[in-house]
Amino acid sequence: MDEIERKKIIRLVKQEVVPAIGCTEPIAVALCVARATELLGKRPEKISLWLSANILKNAMGVGIPGTGMIGLPIAVALGALIGKSAYQLEVLKDSTPEAVEEGKRFIAEKRISIALKKDITEKLYIEVVCQAGDEKATAIIAGGHTNFVYEARNAEVILDKRTSSGAAEEEEEGISLSMRKVYDFAMTAPLDEIRFILDTARLNKAAAEQSFKGDYGHGLGKMLRGNYEHRIMGDSVFSHILSYTSGACDARMAGAMIPVMSNSGSGNQGISATLPVLVYAEENGKSEEELIRALMLSHLTVIYIKESLGRLSALCGCVVAATGSSCGITWLMGGTYEQITYAVQNMIANLTGMICDGAKPSCALKVTTGVSTAVLSAIMAMENRCVTSVEGIIDEDVDQSIRNLTKIGSQGMNETDRLVLDIMTSK
């Protein structure tokens, strides 16, 4: 791999693996509101939003950090009152109890309007119009949680990238990933150039340990560290992987003011790609270099799969992220490239079709299902056991199997997506 391509991949990883506070869909909405407010130059009197169905789905049932509240209105209000777009997915980190109270008054005054944006194909779409008197400002995010494609103040258009397809930066730069390229990069990149991936371990482990001290969401992580761990599952590496991963998800989905390192626009994906690998490495005495390379293998695998799946889909992103961690764990077990591909095939054969029914506290259950299957798939791979191409959607070529998975998630499950949203909004 030449230096130019290596540096492109490093830029891609740094672009996709970033800190986030709170669920990234309502936080992206808050970011868009913050930017529109900044363009307006004053506190808005009215905020109107038009959102894609997938944004609505992922923002309805999740806690907003530092508020003790669920859903979009408080995220919108705080985005206008204290949000700073420069903070990106940490846009609400300056929130205070006083700001939350002010946000509640803003909501009570019925200054916020939220509607479904119809007749769009983009699954990640946020359009915000902030108004004060005769002045108004517009901001639109599309294609990525921080990807602004349009900005305007009154009649002045400041930014307009809507004519492009919203293609990701890595596609513009001509990066073409494959499973082999992901592996080669993770194994051969100079250590100092990829050491930054350790930040994922630091942030996401801290989030898990914070969750053990509180009572967040369904408390799955804390529960797994209690009597059940010792009586049923045993005090093992496996049970620790489950408790740490689900614990971090518990805190994040409940709206704890705790940053996590996200992957491809999802904190849960970042958690699932990081903590199983970290726990396995720490409890098996692996070196720092081994941890760095395993984390990079995991995170870049997730980025690769999400390239064709898309930011948001009807397919649960935890499945994709757990596939990354299965690769990392297999390598830490001493697995070859071939055995890593076995782990990927086993994951796709098992978890394809798990639906995404929005971001919410019970995501911790799906995360736990994903990472438990990641360990199982790694164990099978190390025994040279692999689901074969005569079974289901698995192809002999691992990259084709990945494309089969993402085709089902991005195309085949569109009607599932519509039905899920209809059920959620009809309750």
Secondary structure as a PSIPRED ss2 file (coil, helix, strand):
# PSIPRED VFORMAT (PSIPRED V4.0)

   1 M C   1.000  0.000  0.000
   2 D C   1.000  0.000  0.000
   3 E H   0.000  1.000  0.000
   4 I H   0.000  1.000  0.000
   5 E H   0.000  1.000  0.000
   6 R H   0.000  1.000  0.000
   7 K H   0.000  1.000  0.000
   8 K H   0.000  1.000  0.000
   9 I H   0.000  1.000  0.000
  10 I H   0.000  1.000  0.000
  11 R H   0.000  1.000  0.000
  12 L H   0.000  1.000  0.000
  13 V H   0.000  1.000  0.000
  14 K H   0.000  1.000  0.000
  15 Q H   0.000  1.000  0.000
  16 E H   0.000  1.000  0.000
  17 V C   1.000  0.000  0.000
  18 V C   1.000  0.000  0.000
  19 P E   0.000  0.000  1.000
  20 A E   0.000  0.000  1.000
  21 I E   0.000  0.000  1.000
  22 G C   1.000  0.000  0.000
  23 C C   1.000  0.000  0.000
  24 T H   0.000  1.000  0.000
  25 E H   0.000  1.000  0.000
  26 P H   0.000  1.000  0.000
  27 I H   0.000  1.000  0.000
  28 A H   0.000  1.000  0.000
  29 V H   0.000  1.000  0.000
  30 A H   0.000  1.000  0.000
  31 L H   0.000  1.000  0.000
  32 C H   0.000  1.000  0.000
  33 V H   0.000  1.000  0.000
  34 A H   0.000  1.000  0.000
  35 R H   0.000  1.000  0.000
  36 A H   0.000  1.000  0.000
  37 T H   0.000  1.000  0.000
  38 E H   0.000  1.000  0.000
  39 L H   0.000  1.000  0.000
  40 L H   0.000  1.000  0.000
  41 G C   1.000  0.000  0.000
  42 K C   1.000  0.000  0.000
  43 R C   1.000  0.000  0.000
  44 P C   1.000  0.000  0.000
  45 E C   1.000  0.000  0.000
  46 K E   0.000  0.000  1.000
  47 I E   0.000  0.000  1.000
  48 S E   0.000  0.000  1.000
  49 L E   0.000  0.000  1.000
  50 W E   0.000  0.000  1.000
  51 L E   0.000  0.000  1.000
  52 S C   1.000  0.000  0.000
  53 A H   0.000  1.000  0.000
  54 N H   0.000  1.000  0.000
  55 I H   0.000  1.000  0.000
  56 L H   0.000  1.000  0.000
  57 K H   0.000  1.000  0.000
  58 N H   0.000  1.000  0.000
  59 A H   0.000  1.000  0.000
  60 M C   1.000  0.000  0.000
  61 G C   1.000  0.000  0.000
  62 V C   1.000  0.000  0.000
  63 G E   0.000  0.000  1.000
  64 I E   0.000  0.000  1.000
  65 P C   1.000  0.000  0.000
  66 G C   1.000  0.000  0.000
  67 T C   1.000  0.000  0.000
  68 G C   1.000  0.000  0.000
  69 M E   0.000  0.000  1.000
  70 I E   0.000  0.000  1.000
  71 G C   1.000  0.000  0.000
  72 L H   0.000  1.000  0.000
  73 P H   0.000  1.000  0.000
  74 I H   0.000  1.000  0.000
  75 A H   0.000  1.000  0.000
  76 V H   0.000  1.000  0.000
  77 A H   0.000  1.000  0.000
  78 L H   0.000  1.000  0.000
  79 G H   0.000  1.000  0.000
  80 A H   0.000  1.000  0.000
  81 L H   0.000  1.000  0.000
  82 I C   1.000  0.000  0.000
  83 G C   1.000  0.000  0.000
  84 K C   1.000  0.000  0.000
  85 S H   0.000  1.000  0.000
  86 A H   0.000  1.000  0.000
  87 Y H   0.000  1.000  0.000
  88 Q H   0.000  1.000  0.000
  89 L H   0.000  1.000  0.000
  90 E H   0.000  1.000  0.000
  91 V C   1.000  0.000  0.000
  92 L C   1.000  0.000  0.000
  93 K C   1.000  0.000  0.000
  94 D C   1.000  0.000  0.000
  95 S C   1.000  0.000  0.000
  96 T C   1.000  0.000  0.000
  97 P H   0.000  1.000  0.000
  98 E H   0.000  1.000  0.000
  99 A H   0.000  1.000  0.000
 100 V H   0.000  1.000  0.000
 101 E H   0.000  1.000  0.000
 102 E H   0.000  1.000  0.000
 103 G H   0.000  1.000  0.000
 104 K H   0.000  1.000  0.000
 105 R H   0.000  1.000  0.000
 106 F H   0.000  1.000  0.000
 107 I H   0.000  1.000  0.000
 108 A H   0.000  1.000  0.000
 109 E C   1.000  0.000  0.000
 110 K C   1.000  0.000  0.000
 111 R C   1.000  0.000  0.000
 112 I E   0.000  0.000  1.000
 113 S E   0.000  0.000  1.000
 114 I E   0.000  0.000  1.000
 115 A E   0.000  0.000  1.000
 116 L E   0.000  0.000  1.000
 117 K C   1.000  0.000  0.000
 118 K C   1.000  0.000  0.000
 119 D C   1.000  0.000  0.000
 120 I C   1.000  0.000  0.000
 121 T C   1.000  0.000  0.000
 122 E C   1.000  0.000  0.000
 123 K C   1.000  0.000  0.000
 124 L C   1.000  0.000  0.000
 125 Y E   0.000  0.000  1.000
 126 I E   0.000  0.000  1.000
 127 E E   0.000  0.000  1.000
 128 V E   0.000  0.000  1.000
 129 V E   0.000  0.000  1.000
 130 C E   0.000  0.000  1.000
 131 Q E   0.000  0.000  1.000
 132 A E   0.000  0.000  1.000
 133 G C   1.000  0.000  0.000
 134 D C   1.000  0.000  0.000
 135 E E   0.000  0.000  1.000
 136 K E   0.000  0.000  1.000
 137 A E   0.000  0.000  1.000
 138 T E   0.000  0.000  1.000
 139 A E   0.000  0.000  1.000
 140 I E   0.000  0.000  1.000
 141 I E   0.000  0.000  1.000
 142 A E   0.000  0.000  1.000
 143 G C   1.000  0.000  0.000
 144 G C   1.000  0.000  0.000
 145 H C   1.000  0.000  0.000
 146 T C   1.000  0.000  0.000
 147 N C   1.000  0.000  0.000
 148 F E   0.000  0.000  1.000
 149 V E   0.000  0.000  1.000
 150 Y E   0.000  0.000  1.000
 151 E E   0.000  0.000  1.000
 152 A E   0.000  0.000  1.000
 153 R E   0.000  0.000  1.000
 154 N C   1.000  0.000  0.000
 155 A C   1.000  0.000  0.000
 156 E E   0.000  0.000  1.000
 157 V E   0.000  0.000  1.000
 158 I E   0.000  0.000  1.000
 159 L E   0.000  0.000  1.000
 160 D E   0.000  0.000  1.000
 161 K C   1.000  0.000  0.000
 162 R C   1.000  0.000  0.000
 163 T C   1.000  0.000  0.000
 164 S C   1.000  0.000  0.000
 165 S C   1.000  0.000  0.000
 166 G C   1.000  0.000  0.000
 167 A C   1.000  0.000  0.000
 168 A C   1.000  0.000  0.000
 169 E H   0.000  1.000  0.000
 170 E H   0.000  1.000  0.000
 171 E H   0.000  1.000  0.000
 172 E H   0.000  1.000  0.000
 173 E C   1.000  0.000  0.000
 174 G C   1.000  0.000  0.000
 175 I C   1.000  0.000  0.000
 176 S C   1.000  0.000  0.000
 177 L C   1.000  0.000  0.000
 178 S C   1.000  0.000  0.000
 179 M H   0.000  1.000  0.000
 180 R H   0.000  1.000  0.000
 181 K H   0.000  1.000  0.000
 182 V H   0.000  1.000  0.000
 183 Y H   0.000  1.000  0.000
 184 D H   0.000  1.000  0.000
 185 F H   0.000  1.000  0.000
 186 A H   0.000  1.000  0.000
 187 M H   0.000  1.000  0.000
 188 T H   0.000  1.000  0.000
 189 A C   1.000  0.000  0.000
 190 P C   1.000  0.000  0.000
 191 L H   0.000  1.000  0.000
 192 D H   0.000  1.000  0.000
 193 E H   0.000  1.000  0.000
 194 I H   0.000  1.000  0.000
 195 R H   0.000  1.000  0.000
 196 F H   0.000  1.000  0.000
 197 I H   0.000  1.000  0.000
 198 L H   0.000  1.000  0.000
 199 D H   0.000  1.000  0.000
 200 T H   0.000  1.000  0.000
 201 A H   0.000  1.000  0.000
 202 R H   0.000  1.000  0.000
 203 L H   0.000  1.000  0.000
 204 N H   0.000  1.000  0.000
 205 K H   0.000  1.000  0.000
 206 A H   0.000  1.000  0.000
 207 A H   0.000  1.000  0.000
 208 A H   0.000  1.000  0.000
 209 E H   0.000  1.000  0.000
 210 Q H   0.000  1.000  0.000
 211 S H   0.000  1.000  0.000
 212 F H   0.000  1.000  0.000
 213 K H   0.000  1.000  0.000
 214 G C   1.000  0.000  0.000
 215 D C   1.000  0.000  0.000
 216 Y C   1.000  0.000  0.000
 217 G C   1.000  0.000  0.000
 218 H C   1.000  0.000  0.000
 219 G C   1.000  0.000  0.000
 220 L H   0.000  1.000  0.000
 221 G H   0.000  1.000  0.000
 222 K H   0.000  1.000  0.000
 223 M H   0.000  1.000  0.000
 224 L H   0.000  1.000  0.000
 225 R C   1.000  0.000  0.000
 226 G C   1.000  0.000  0.000
 227 N H   0.000  1.000  0.000
 228 Y H   0.000  1.000  0.000
 229 E H   0.000  1.000  0.000
 230 H H   0.000  1.000  0.000
 231 R H   0.000  1.000  0.000
 232 I H   0.000  1.000  0.000
 233 M H   0.000  1.000  0.000
 234 G C   1.000  0.000  0.000
 235 D C   1.000  0.000  0.000
 236 S C   1.000  0.000  0.000
 237 V H   0.000  1.000  0.000
 238 F H   0.000  1.000  0.000
 239 S H   0.000  1.000  0.000
 240 H H   0.000  1.000  0.000
 241 I H   0.000  1.000  0.000
 242 L H   0.000  1.000  0.000
 243 S H   0.000  1.000  0.000
 244 Y H   0.000  1.000  0.000
 245 T H   0.000  1.000  0.000
 246 S H   0.000  1.000  0.000
 247 G H   0.000  1.000  0.000
 248 A H   0.000  1.000  0.000
 249 C H   0.000  1.000  0.000
 250 D H   0.000  1.000  0.000
 251 A H   0.000  1.000  0.000
 252 R H   0.000  1.000  0.000
 253 M H   0.000  1.000  0.000
 254 A C   1.000  0.000  0.000
 255 G C   1.000  0.000  0.000
 256 A C   1.000  0.000  0.000
 257 M C   1.000  0.000  0.000
 258 I C   1.000  0.000  0.000
 259 P E   0.000  0.000  1.000
 260 V E   0.000  0.000  1.000
 261 M E   0.000  0.000  1.000
 262 S C   1.000  0.000  0.000
 263 N E   0.000  0.000  1.000
 264 S C   1.000  0.000  0.000
 265 G C   1.000  0.000  0.000
 266 S E   0.000  0.000  1.000
 267 G H   0.000  1.000  0.000
 268 N H   0.000  1.000  0.000
 269 Q H   0.000  1.000  0.000
 270 G H   0.000  1.000  0.000
 271 I H   0.000  1.000  0.000
 272 S H   0.000  1.000  0.000
 273 A H   0.000  1.000  0.000
 274 T H   0.000  1.000  0.000
 275 L H   0.000  1.000  0.000
 276 P H   0.000  1.000  0.000
 277 V H   0.000  1.000  0.000
 278 L H   0.000  1.000  0.000
 279 V H   0.000  1.000  0.000
 280 Y H   0.000  1.000  0.000
 281 A H   0.000  1.000  0.000
 282 E H   0.000  1.000  0.000
 283 E H   0.000  1.000  0.000
 284 N C   1.000  0.000  0.000
 285 G C   1.000  0.000  0.000
 286 K C   1.000  0.000  0.000
 287 S C   1.000  0.000  0.000
 288 E H   0.000  1.000  0.000
 289 E H   0.000  1.000  0.000
 290 E H   0.000  1.000  0.000
 291 L H   0.000  1.000  0.000
 292 I H   0.000  1.000  0.000
 293 R H   0.000  1.000  0.000
 294 A H   0.000  1.000  0.000
 295 L H   0.000  1.000  0.000
 296 M H   0.000  1.000  0.000
 297 L H   0.000  1.000  0.000
 298 S H   0.000  1.000  0.000
 299 H H   0.000  1.000  0.000
 300 L H   0.000  1.000  0.000
 301 T H   0.000  1.000  0.000
 302 V H   0.000  1.000  0.000
 303 I H   0.000  1.000  0.000
 304 Y H   0.000  1.000  0.000
 305 I H   0.000  1.000  0.000
 306 K H   0.000  1.000  0.000
 307 E H   0.000  1.000  0.000
 308 S H   0.000  1.000  0.000
 309 L H   0.000  1.000  0.000
 310 G C   1.000  0.000  0.000
 311 R C   1.000  0.000  0.000
 312 L C   1.000  0.000  0.000
 313 S C   1.000  0.000  0.000
 314 A C   1.000  0.000  0.000
 315 L E   0.000  0.000  1.000
 316 C C   1.000  0.000  0.000
 317 G H   0.000  1.000  0.000
 318 C H   0.000  1.000  0.000
 319 V H   0.000  1.000  0.000
 320 V H   0.000  1.000  0.000
 321 A H   0.000  1.000  0.000
 322 A H   0.000  1.000  0.000
 323 T H   0.000  1.000  0.000
 324 G H   0.000  1.000  0.000
 325 S H   0.000  1.000  0.000
 326 S H   0.000  1.000  0.000
 327 C H   0.000  1.000  0.000
 328 G H   0.000  1.000  0.000
 329 I H   0.000  1.000  0.000
 330 T H   0.000  1.000  0.000
 331 W H   0.000  1.000  0.000
 332 L H   0.000  1.000  0.000
 333 M C   1.000  0.000  0.000
 334 G C   1.000  0.000  0.000
 335 G C   1.000  0.000  0.000
 336 T C   1.000  0.000  0.000
 337 Y H   0.000  1.000  0.000
 338 E H   0.000  1.000  0.000
 339 Q H   0.000  1.000  0.000
 340 I H   0.000  1.000  0.000
 341 T H   0.000  1.000  0.000
 342 Y H   0.000  1.000  0.000
 343 A H   0.000  1.000  0.000
 344 V H   0.000  1.000  0.000
 345 Q H   0.000  1.000  0.000
 346 N H   0.000  1.000  0.000
 347 M H   0.000  1.000  0.000
 348 I H   0.000  1.000  0.000
 349 A H   0.000  1.000  0.000
 350 N H   0.000  1.000  0.000
 351 L H   0.000  1.000  0.000
 352 T C   1.000  0.000  0.000
 353 G C   1.000  0.000  0.000
 354 M C   1.000  0.000  0.000
 355 I E   0.000  0.000  1.000
 356 C C   1.000  0.000  0.000
 357 D C   1.000  0.000  0.000
 358 G C   1.000  0.000  0.000
 359 A C   1.000  0.000  0.000
 360 K C   1.000  0.000  0.000
 361 P C   1.000  0.000  0.000
 362 S C   1.000  0.000  0.000
 363 C H   0.000  1.000  0.000
 364 A H   0.000  1.000  0.000
 365 L H   0.000  1.000  0.000
 366 K H   0.000  1.000  0.000
 367 V H   0.000  1.000  0.000
 368 T H   0.000  1.000  0.000
 369 T H   0.000  1.000  0.000
 370 G H   0.000  1.000  0.000
 371 V H   0.000  1.000  0.000
 372 S H   0.000  1.000  0.000
 373 T H   0.000  1.000  0.000
 374 A H   0.000  1.000  0.000
 375 V H   0.000  1.000  0.000
 376 L H   0.000  1.000  0.000
 377 S H   0.000  1.000  0.000
 378 A H   0.000  1.000  0.000
 379 I H   0.000  1.000  0.000
 380 M H   0.000  1.000  0.000
 381 A H   0.000  1.000  0.000
 382 M H   0.000  1.000  0.000
 383 E C   1.000  0.000  0.000
 384 N C   1.000  0.000  0.000
 385 R C   1.000  0.000  0.000
 386 C C   1.000  0.000  0.000
 387 V C   1.000  0.000  0.000
 388 T C   1.000  0.000  0.000
 389 S C   1.000  0.000  0.000
 390 V C   1.000  0.000  0.000
 391 E C   1.000  0.000  0.000
 392 G C   1.000  0.000  0.000
 393 I C   1.000  0.000  0.000
 394 I C   1.000  0.000  0.000
 395 D C   1.000  0.000  0.000
 396 E C   1.000  0.000  0.000
 397 D C   1.000  0.000  0.000
 398 V H   0.000  1.000  0.000
 399 D H   0.000  1.000  0.000
 400 Q H   0.000  1.000  0.000
 401 S H   0.000  1.000  0.000
 402 I H   0.000  1.000  0.000
 403 R H   0.000  1.000  0.000
 404 N H   0.000  1.000  0.000
 405 L H   0.000  1.000  0.000
 406 T H   0.000  1.000  0.000
 407 K H   0.000  1.000  0.000
 408 I H   0.000  1.000  0.000
 409 G H   0.000  1.000  0.000
 410 S H   0.000  1.000  0.000
 411 Q H   0.000  1.000  0.000
 412 G H   0.000  1.000  0.000
 413 M C   1.000  0.000  0.000
 414 N H   0.000  1.000  0.000
 415 E H   0.000  1.000  0.000
 416 T H   0.000  1.000  0.000
 417 D H   0.000  1.000  0.000
 418 R H   0.000  1.000  0.000
 419 L H   0.000  1.000  0.000
 420 V H   0.000  1.000  0.000
 421 L H   0.000  1.000  0.000
 422 D H   0.000  1.000  0.000
 423 I H   0.000  1.000  0.000
 424 M H   0.000  1.000  0.000
 425 T H   0.000  1.000  0.000
 426 S H   0.000  1.000  0.000
 427 K C   1.000  0.000  0.000
